[in-house]
Amino acid sequence: MVDWNLAVATATRLVRPGPEVSRDEARAVVAELRRHARASEEHVRGFTRMAADGDADTPVLVVDRPGWVRANVAGFRELLKPLLDKMEGRRGSSPGSAVLGAVGGKVTGVELGMLLSFLSSRVLGQYETFAPATRELPAGNGGGRLLLVAPNIVHVERELDVDPHDFRLWVCLHEETHRTQFTAVPWLRDHLQGEIQSFLAETDVDPMTVLERVREAAQTLAGGRPEGEEDDGGRSLVELVQTPAQREILGRLTAVMSLLEGHADFVMDGVGPEVVPSVGEIREKFQQRRAKGASRLDLALRRLLGLDAKLRQYRDGERFVRAVVDEVGMDGFNHVWTSPNTLPTKAEIAKPADWVARVHRTPES
């Protein structure tokens, strides 16, 4: 269904070059990011009062754009395997299916590579929750690694015209929070993977429908929208494969992702003033960049890929975390990590007081 090797080759060939830096400057950036990642671990865990499980630690890798592509293809391949196996079985052994499958896999590989090349220049850091270990890219026990995309960090710090040392530490604080969430909460990875696999198991669409959506995204990226067609961005890939059961699962996933992203923003702002002297300037300029966003092409792809929803998750999740911490303190907020039952619902993300009432309600006397 997908030629993964061709996806990597295509993305690597199309990826935009990073900012111009000398070899010595590049080495210095990588070394500094590694130092900041180590320092961030102490800062984040002290602020959140979350301690990592001894067997759950994961590596921090500083990568370039092609390295980010390779890591994500490995993660996608692992996570999507049940869905692709299901599609392969549905296609069956009809005449010519093997040839059509090979051709379709190459087409999809090229189109997926186009999308990954686009995204590879926009990600500053990423905690890969389900990443399998490879020879080039190690992972923790059961998977997981933290990626810091050095050329993108340098590009954005220059674009914002902020202190590079402060910005690099600020980014590391956010990404280290995600690493801490998964290493300090042992059940979180399995819970999230279970929800995603349940979502994929409910997918009941013709394989060609999914491939057509990938093709649509790739055409948008290439500027290939038919003349006269309105640029409404289309529907997101996720929306196109929803069943009623999937909508319920998606609601739970949205709440979890809002929590994780909002918590990272809250921690980054909480730790920042003590260790990042220019955090106020960085935060203001970065928020303006998020809001102002982007070109027509960026906006269309955000909608198609569901990235606009991710931006809302930062905002809504941060409001939830801040409101709960204000009400019951950090220790009270940390009840959220007790079990899947104490995670907020999508409705509670919008109404934090309801989560506080449910989780912290006083037992009847």
Salt bridges, closest charged atoms under 4 A:
ASP3 OD2 - LYS106 NZ 3.22
ASP24 OD1 - ARG27 NH1 3.23
GLU32 OE2 - HIS36 NE2 3.18
GLU32 OE2 - HIS165 ND1 2.65
GLU32 OE1 - ARG168 NH1 2.52
GLU41 OE2 - ARG45 NH1 2.86
GLU41 OE1 - ARG179 NH1 3.61
ASP57 OD1 - ARG179 NH2 2.81
ASP85 OD2 - LYS81 NZ 2.87
GLU88 OE2 - ARG91 NH2 2.39
GLU111 OE2 - ARG215 NE 3.23
GLU128 OE1 - ARG145 NE 2.79
GLU136 OE1 - ARG70 NE 3.37
GLU157 OE2 - ARG168 NH2 2.66
GLU159 OE1 - HIS155 NE2 3.29
GLU159 OE2 - ARG289 NE 2.74
GLU176 OE2 - ARG45 NH2 3.77
GLU176 OE1 - ARG179 NH1 3.04
ASP190 OD1 - ARG189 NH1 3.60
GLU195 OE2 - ARG252 NE 2.69
ASP204 OD1 - ARG90 NH2 2.77
GLU212 OE1 - ARG215 NH1 3.21
GLU216 OE1 - ARG213 NH1 2.81
ASP231 OD2 - ARG296 NE 3.50
GLU261 OE1 - HIS174 NE2 3.66
GLU261 OE1 - HIS178 NE2 3.20
GLU261 OE2 - LYS310 NZ 2.51
ASP265 OD1 - HIS174 ND1 3.19
ASP265 OD2 - ARG283 NH2 3.46
ASP265 OD2 - ARG290 NH1 3.20
ASP269 OD2 - ARG283 NE 3.11
GLU281 OE2 - LYS285 NZ 2.94
ASP298 OD1 - ARG122 NH2 2.97
ASP316 OD1 - ARG315 NE 3.18
GLU318 OE2 - ARG322 NH2 2.53
ASP331 OD2 - ARG49 NH1 3.18
GLU348 OE2 - ARG358 NE 2.71
